[in-house]
Amino acid sequence: MLTLEDMDKTAPGGVYLCQVNDNVSCGACCGLYNVADLSREKLNQMLSDRTDTFLNIAREIDAIVEFGENILAAQTKTRPYPEFYHCPYIGFIGKNGKRVGCLLHPAAEGNKNVDYRGLGYYGSMTCNIYFCPSYTNVSDNFKRLIRDASQDWYSYGLLITESVLINAFLTEAEKRIQRKIDEENIRLNPDFAGVVREFINLKASWPFRPASDTPANYFFKDKLYAKKDNDYSKTRSSSFTSRFDTILKELGSSFQTDEEIKQAEAMIESLLKKFQESTANV
């Protein structure tokens, strides 16, 4: 069985990001988060139900195709990104069934090493040829840092495709610290991992995202759903730009009052200071 280090050697950019360990993986490119309600609770229930149902169907072409059709028919048609497909064959896989992945993969439970991915919308070659922009657009040390600090598939998958956000925030953190940060900092100071997780979880918990927007990320090159520039005009002069403008934009922010802008900047500043403090003696 290939190790994570083996996968790193063949991954674009030298850091493998898809199936990390028994708890951490990403299914964003399969449309995992492109659903009407992508809360942790709803997605967990959706994937659990889907996985349990799939385990009990015959491994025959008609049965597998019918399963996928039934899943899609039962879902609401309201999705954050209508042109982006949501694969009905993404579910829970792995030794403990605690990470997301392809139910059609030959290693998935019940498939007995038979590759059924050709029955899916993306086909079997997609896993081998498609890699999200983070593979090549995010600094190697940042990729390893996020990968090693992550503890679950949900928050990891929401953040790891956010290449602009990751680079913007962690580059600012390095400026404060005046040196590189990577997974070695986690080994030297366990508290540092907790600070990295605060950053990872910020994507899902960001309080200044409009209720009508989604924490999901459309990261494909066609840029059908570009992120909106921050609008400060309601409370500040037209020339105002926050010192954290890129970070706030990538988090998906909308400000109704001057106080909200101050609060958002304070949250980012506080987290950056935690990075400084947790690496002070490392």
C-alpha positions as CSV (number, residue, x, y, z in Angstrom):
1,M,0.0,0.0,0.0
2,L,1.3,3.4,-0.9
3,T,2.2,5.8,1.9
4,L,1.6,9.5,2.0
5,E,5.2,10.0,1.3
6,D,4.9,7.8,-1.8
7,M,2.0,9.9,-3.0
8,D,3.9,13.1,-2.4
9,K,6.6,12.0,-4.9
10,T,4.1,11.8,-7.7
11,A,1.7,14.6,-6.8
12,P,2.0,17.9,-8.7
13,G,3.7,20.4,-6.4
14,G,5.2,17.6,-4.3
15,V,2.5,17.5,-1.6
16,Y,-0.5,15.1,-1.9
17,L,-3.7,16.6,-0.7
18,C,-6.7,14.3,-1.6
19,Q,-6.7,11.3,0.7
20,V,-4.5,12.2,3.7
21,N,-5.3,9.7,6.5
22,D,-8.2,7.8,8.1
23,N,-10.0,11.0,9.1
24,V,-8.8,13.7,6.6
25,S,-9.6,13.9,2.9
26,C,-11.2,16.2,0.4
27,G,-14.1,15.7,-1.9
28,A,-14.6,19.3,-3.1
29,C,-13.8,18.5,-6.7
30,C,-16.6,15.9,-6.7
31,G,-19.1,18.6,-5.7
32,L,-19.3,17.5,-2.0
33,Y,-20.1,21.0,-0.8
34,N,-22.3,21.9,-3.8
35,V,-25.5,21.2,-1.9
36,A,-28.3,23.4,-0.5
37,D,-27.3,22.7,3.1
38,L,-23.6,22.0,3.6
39,S,-23.5,22.2,7.4
40,R,-21.4,19.5,9.0
41,E,-24.4,17.8,10.5
42,K,-26.3,17.6,7.2
43,L,-23.4,16.5,5.1
44,N,-22.4,13.9,7.7
45,Q,-26.0,12.5,7.7
46,M,-26.2,12.6,3.9
47,L,-22.9,10.7,3.4
48,S,-23.7,8.2,6.1
49,D,-27.1,7.4,4.6
50,R,-25.7,7.2,1.1
51,T,-22.8,4.9,2.2
52,D,-25.1,2.5,4.1
53,T,-27.5,2.3,1.1
54,F,-24.7,1.7,-1.4
55,L,-23.2,-1.2,0.7
56,N,-26.4,-3.1,0.3
57,I,-26.9,-2.9,-3.5
58,A,-25.7,-5.5,-6.0
59,R,-22.4,-4.7,-7.7
60,E,-24.1,-4.8,-11.1
61,I,-24.1,-2.0,-13.7
62,D,-27.9,-1.4,-13.7
63,A,-28.1,-1.4,-9.9
64,I,-25.2,1.1,-9.5
65,V,-26.6,3.4,-12.1
66,E,-30.0,3.3,-10.6
67,F,-28.5,4.1,-7.2
68,G,-26.9,7.3,-8.6
69,E,-30.1,8.4,-10.3
70,N,-32.1,7.9,-7.2
71,I,-29.7,9.9,-5.1
72,L,-29.8,12.8,-7.5
73,A,-33.5,12.7,-8.0
74,A,-34.0,12.9,-4.2
75,Q,-31.8,16.0,-3.8
76,T,-33.0,19.6,-4.0
77,K,-32.1,21.3,-7.3
78,T,-31.1,24.4,-5.4
79,R,-27.3,24.4,-5.3
80,P,-24.8,27.2,-4.8
81,Y,-23.2,26.4,-8.2
82,P,-25.9,25.1,-10.6
83,E,-23.3,24.4,-13.4
84,F,-21.1,22.3,-11.1
85,Y,-22.0,18.6,-10.8
86,H,-22.6,16.9,-7.5
87,C,-21.5,13.3,-7.7
88,P,-23.9,10.9,-6.0
89,Y,-21.2,8.3,-5.5
90,I,-19.2,10.3,-2.9
91,G,-19.5,8.8,0.5
92,F,-17.5,7.5,3.5
93,I,-14.6,5.2,2.9
94,G,-11.5,4.0,4.7
95,K,-10.8,1.7,7.5
96,N,-13.1,3.4,10.0
97,G,-15.4,5.0,7.4
98,K,-14.6,8.5,8.6
99,R,-13.3,10.2,5.5
100,V,-14.9,11.1,2.3
101,G,-14.1,9.4,-1.0
102,C,-15.4,7.5,-4.0
103,L,-17.8,4.7,-3.3
104,L,-17.0,3.3,-6.8
105,H,-13.2,3.1,-6.1
106,P,-11.9,-0.5,-6.2
107,A,-10.6,-0.2,-2.7
108,A,-14.0,0.9,-1.3
109,E,-15.9,-1.6,0.9
110,G,-17.9,-4.2,-1.0
111,N,-16.2,-3.6,-4.4
112,K,-13.7,-6.4,-4.1
113,N,-11.0,-4.5,-6.0
114,V,-13.3,-3.9,-9.0
115,D,-13.1,-0.4,-10.4
116,Y,-16.7,0.9,-11.0
117,R,-15.7,4.6,-11.4
118,G,-16.4,4.4,-15.2
119,L,-20.1,4.4,-14.3
120,G,-19.7,7.8,-12.6
121,Y,-20.1,11.2,-14.3
122,Y,-16.4,12.0,-14.1
123,G,-15.1,8.6,-15.1
124,S,-12.2,6.6,-13.8
125,M,-9.4,8.7,-15.2
126,T,-10.4,11.9,-13.4
127,C,-8.7,10.8,-10.1
128,N,-5.4,10.4,-12.0
129,I,-5.5,13.5,-14.1
130,Y,-7.3,16.2,-12.2
131,F,-5.7,18.1,-9.3
132,C,-7.1,21.3,-7.8
133,P,-5.2,24.6,-8.1
134,S,-3.9,24.3,-4.6
135,Y,-1.5,21.6,-5.7
136,T,0.5,24.1,-7.7
137,N,-0.7,27.5,-6.4
138,V,0.0,27.0,-2.7
139,S,3.5,27.0,-1.1
140,D,4.7,23.6,-0.2
141,N,5.2,24.5,3.4
142,F,1.7,25.9,3.7
143,K,0.2,22.7,2.2
144,R,2.0,20.5,4.6
145,L,1.1,22.7,7.5
146,I,-2.7,22.5,6.7
147,R,-2.5,18.8,5.9
148,D,-0.7,17.9,9.1
149,A,-2.8,20.1,11.4
150,S,-6.2,19.0,10.1
151,Q,-8.3,16.5,12.1
152,D,-11.4,15.9,10.0
153,W,-12.6,15.9,6.4
154,Y,-15.2,18.6,6.7
155,S,-13.1,21.6,7.7
156,Y,-10.1,20.4,5.7
157,G,-12.1,20.1,2.5
158,L,-13.7,23.5,2.9
159,L,-10.3,25.2,3.2
160,I,-7.7,23.2,1.2
161,T,-9.0,24.5,-2.2
162,E,-8.8,28.1,-1.0
163,S,-5.4,28.8,-2.4
164,V,-5.6,32.6,-2.3
165,L,-6.8,32.6,1.3
166,I,-4.2,30.2,2.5
167,N,-1.3,32.0,0.8
168,A,-2.6,35.4,1.9
169,F,-3.1,34.5,5.6
170,L,0.0,32.4,6.1
171,T,2.3,34.7,4.2
172,E,1.2,37.5,6.6
173,A,1.8,35.1,9.5
174,E,5.4,34.5,8.2
175,K,6.0,38.2,8.0
176,R,5.0,38.6,11.6
177,I,7.3,35.8,12.6
178,Q,10.0,36.7,10.1
179,R,10.7,33.1,9.1
180,K,9.0,30.1,7.4
181,I,6.4,28.1,9.2
182,D,5.7,24.5,8.3
183,E,4.7,21.1,9.9
184,E,7.9,21.1,11.9
185,N,6.4,23.8,14.1
186,I,3.7,21.4,15.1
187,R,6.2,18.9,16.3
188,L,8.2,21.4,18.2
189,N,5.1,23.0,19.8
190,P,1.8,21.2,20.0
191,D,0.0,24.4,20.8
192,F,0.9,25.7,17.3
193,A,-1.3,23.0,15.8
194,G,-4.3,24.3,17.7
195,V,-3.7,27.8,16.2
196,V,-3.5,26.4,12.7
197,R,-6.8,24.6,13.3
198,E,-8.4,27.9,14.3
199,F,-7.4,29.2,10.9
200,I,-8.7,26.1,9.2
201,N,-12.1,26.3,11.0
202,L,-12.4,30.0,10.3
203,K,-13.7,29.3,6.8
204,A,-16.8,27.5,8.1
205,S,-17.4,29.7,11.1
206,W,-16.8,33.2,9.6
207,P,-19.5,35.4,11.1
208,F,-19.4,38.1,8.4
209,R,-20.5,35.9,5.5
210,P,-24.0,36.8,4.3
211,A,-26.6,34.1,5.2
212,S,-27.4,33.8,1.5
213,D,-23.8,33.0,0.6
214,T,-22.0,29.6,0.8
215,P,-18.7,28.7,2.5
216,A,-18.1,26.4,-0.4
217,N,-15.4,27.4,-3.0
218,Y,-15.7,27.3,-6.7
219,F,-12.0,26.9,-7.7
220,F,-12.2,25.9,-11.4
221,K,-10.4,27.9,-14.0
222,D,-13.5,29.1,-15.8
223,K,-14.2,31.4,-12.9
224,L,-18.0,31.2,-13.3
225,Y,-18.5,32.2,-9.7
226,A,-15.8,34.8,-8.9
227,K,-15.7,36.1,-5.3
228,K,-17.0,39.6,-4.7
229,D,-14.8,42.5,-3.8
230,N,-15.3,43.8,-0.4
231,D,-17.7,46.8,-0.2
232,Y,-16.8,49.2,2.5
233,S,-18.8,52.1,1.1
234,K,-21.7,51.7,3.5
235,T,-19.6,52.7,6.5
236,R,-16.2,54.0,5.2
237,S,-15.0,56.4,2.5
238,S,-14.9,55.1,-1.1
239,S,-11.1,55.1,-0.9
240,F,-10.9,52.8,2.2
241,T,-9.3,49.4,1.8
242,S,-8.8,47.1,4.8
243,R,-5.2,46.0,5.5
244,F,-6.7,42.5,5.4
245,D,-8.7,43.1,2.2
246,T,-7.7,39.9,0.4
247,I,-8.3,37.7,3.5
248,L,-11.7,39.2,4.1
249,K,-12.7,38.8,0.5
250,E,-11.6,35.2,0.3
251,L,-13.6,34.4,3.5
252,G,-16.6,36.0,1.9
253,S,-17.5,39.1,3.8
254,S,-20.3,41.7,3.9
255,F,-20.2,44.6,6.3
256,Q,-23.2,46.6,7.4
257,T,-21.6,48.8,10.0
258,D,-18.2,50.3,10.7
259,E,-18.1,48.2,13.9
260,E,-18.4,45.0,11.9
261,I,-15.3,45.9,9.8
262,K,-13.4,46.6,13.1
263,Q,-14.5,43.3,14.5
264,A,-13.5,41.3,11.4
265,E,-10.1,42.9,11.3
266,A,-9.7,42.3,15.1
267,M,-10.4,38.6,14.6
268,I,-7.8,38.3,11.9
269,E,-5.3,40.3,13.9
270,S,-5.9,38.2,17.0
271,L,-5.3,34.9,15.1
272,L,-2.1,36.3,13.6
273,K,-0.9,37.2,17.1
274,K,-1.6,33.7,18.3
275,F,0.7,32.5,15.5
276,Q,3.4,34.8,16.7
277,E,3.0,33.7,20.3
278,S,2.9,30.0,19.6
279,T,6.2,30.2,17.6
280,A,8.0,32.6,19.9
281,N,10.1,30.0,21.6
282,V,10.4,27.5,18.7
